[in-house]
Amino acid sequence: MEWGGAAEEEARAVEELRQALAARDLLLPKFDDKHTMRRFLKARGFDIDKTIDMWSEMLKWRKEFGADSILTDFVFDELEDVLLYYPHGFHGVDRDGRPIYIEILGKVDPNKLLNVTTVERFLKYHVQSLERLFAEKYPACSAASKKHVDTITTILDVKGVNWMKVSKLAREVVLHINKIDGDNYPEILHRMFIVNAGSGFRLLWGALRGLIDPNTAEKIEVLGETYQCRLLEQIDKSQLPDFLGGSCSCSCEGGCLRSNKGPWNQMMTSDNLSESTPMETGHLSSENLVCQDMEPDVQMKLENSQSSGSSSIPLKMLSSPNTPVTRKENVVTPRLITVSSTVTCFQLCHSVWYHRLLKLLVDVIKVIFVFLWRLLSLAPLFSALRRVASHCIKTSSTGEHVHMPGMKSSGPIDKDCTAPCLERLKRLEHMVMELNQRSPRIPPEKEDLIEESMRRIRSIECDIKKTQRALNRTSLKQLKLEQRVENWKDSMLSNSCRFSYCKAI
């Protein structure tokens, strides 16, 4: 990257910050990167002292939160359930190679979301996603676009959002997330598009725009229902989901927001890379590896190998979270590792489903083994019962005495003894048939009663809210009256003192 004009001043500020951090023993190797320092400087207006304070607080927060090891220590098993009530995800890159992050806010259900996860686990998932952004997505996008990438393009679909019904807990979570992002991952937003914004939201945005930072406000564009042309100016049609005006559907991966489409899924290794330990599906190794530029012929060969459906697929290029992309003159041809394409694609693209399916298979096998073990343990009992039953049938047909093992012979079987049992079995069968014939649904009259009760409850809640507001207004008036009385007393006292003084004179 070349620095010129104002960029030279930024470069000097970065070097000054680097020396100051090194002198205070605050410069960790993984953050010794000019782009990272520039983001923190930009967040504090290139004030060195404020940036050092921000940097120190960031390191303290990472240690307390466990952000350095969250990629391996934390497993978000409820991701599939969360996506049902909070549709979001990364999908593709814009025309400059930046990752695209999409949220469908109109389909967010905070109450159901908190039934499948907790606020604490959701915050950890958010931090883990940011760490994976720096560890996987930025290095892959930098290698694909052959330039440094450390910002994202965000699309928020606000169609159907009722801003007046957003709960207090949801607002607190959003504010907490914004604080985490602003304090520890600053200046990662390149452009935000808010689409399907109605007239109410535009009026609200007009009032809020003047309250936020001007630099942040310039990055946000509020668009109505005719937003497709504006998005296509910044994003290629093949990288944009079809529900936002693009041509991508990712039907094989369960939808665009579940596919995690992007250069970070095109993995490969080079001959000049050292042998690394096997990594878990969906996670990158922490080894510091250098991204290399590939010749067009090599890229074409890789694309042809993918499109032809052969078993040789490229594996992900490993890179450290903040290692800058460097160029080399000697380009080394990548060495492809041949594995089963079906299994590898399944592991790379559906790691969550892979682990769940594996866990389900293990549980099923355990249940089968337990069932067989119990069945084998009961086999002698079944054989004994079978022998007794056959003996009883033979003796009852011939009128002989039935002899049970360990029991004394009691003469021929009396049919009157079995009649009550048969009668009881018939009654039980009749009761079961009546229960099966009953409708599992609630009767309409009871549903009407439930609806009427709910309407009364809602009416009572409204009355309670109105009463509360009236009490608040009354308390405010009471406070004002008390203040007036106090002021009146003070004025009367001062006037009486003045009158006494004048009278004395």
C-alpha positions, 0 to 999 in steps of 0.5 A: 500500500502506498501512502501519499499526502494525508496518508503519509500523516496517517502512516506517521501516526501509525508508527508513533502509536506502534512505538508508544504501544511497544514502550508500554508493553501493549503491542501483542504480535497478533495485533502488530499490524498497521491496518489494525492500528489505523482502524483504532486511530481513526475511531479516536480521531488520530488522537494518540493518547485516546487511542492508547486508552482504547487499545488498553481497554480492548486488551483487557476486555479480550482477556476477561471475555475470552475472545482469543480462544473463543473460536475453539472453546465456544460451540453454538449448537443452537445456531439452526434454531436461532436462524429461524427467529433471527435470519442473518448471515454472510453471503458473497462479496461486493464489487471490491471484494468485501464480505456482505453481511445480511439481516432480515429484521422483519422476521426477527422474533425476540421472544422465540429467540430467547427460548432457544438461546440466552443473551449471554450465549448470543453475545458470545456467538456474536463475538465468535462471528467477529473473530471468524471474520478477522481469522477467515473471511478477511484473509480469504477476501484479501487473497481473492481480490489481491488487496487488503480487505478489513471492512464489510458491506451490510444490508438490513431489510426492515420490511415489516418491522414495528419499531414501536413494539421493540422490547426493552431487552432487545434494545439493551442487547443491541446497545450492548452489541454496538458497544462491543463492536465500537470499543473492540472492533472499530471501523469495520463498516464500509457501507450499510444499506437499509432497504424496504424502509417506510415513510415512518422509518425515514422520518425517524432516521431524519431525526436520528441522523443528526445525533450520531457520528457524521462519519458513521452517518455517511456510511448509511443509506436508507432506501425504500422498496426500489433499492435493487438498482442501488444494490446492484451498483455495489454488488454483482447480481451473482453475489446477491440473494434473489430475495434482494434482487440478485440471482443467487438462491443457494437452494442446495445449502438451504438458502442464501443466509445458511450457505455462508457463500464466499471466498472463505469457503474455497480452501487450498494449500501451497507447496511452500506451506509447512505441514499443519495439523488437521483442523476442525471443520469450519475453523482455521488454524492459528499458524501464521501463513502468507497469502500468495497471488496466483497466476490467471492460468492457475486460477482457471485450472482451479475453477475448471476443476470445481465446475467439472465435479471432479474429486479434487477440490481446493482446500482453504488457505490458512492465514492468521487474523491480522497478517497483511497480504503480501505479494511474491514474485515467484508464484508456486503452483498450488498442490491439490489434496484429493479427497472424496468430494461429497464428504468434503463438501458436506464437512465444509459447507454443513459442519453444523449438520454434520456434527448433529447427524453424527451425534444423532447416529451415536444416540440411535446406536446406543438406544439399539444396543440397550434395547438388544441387551435388555431383550437378550436378558429377557429371553429366558423369561419369554421361553419359559412363558412360551412353554407354560402357555403351550402346556396350558393350551394342551392341558385345557383342551384335554381337561388335564390338570395345569401344573405351573413350575414351583406351584401345586397342582390345583385341578382342572381350569374353571372357565368362571375364573377367566370370565371377569378378566375377559370382561375387564379387558373388553371394558378397557378396549371400549374405553380406549376406543372412546378416547381415540374417537374424541377430537384432539382439538379444543371445542369451539366454545372453549376456544371462544372462552379463551379468546374472550379471557385473553381480550379481557386480560389485554384490556386490563393491561391497557387500563393498568398502563393508563392508570400508571401514566395517570399516576405518573402525571399526578406525581409530577403535578404533586412535585410541582405543587410542593415546589411552588409551596416551598417557593411561596413560603420562602417569598412570604418569609423574605417579605415578612423580614423586609416588613419588620425591618422597615417597621423598625427603621 
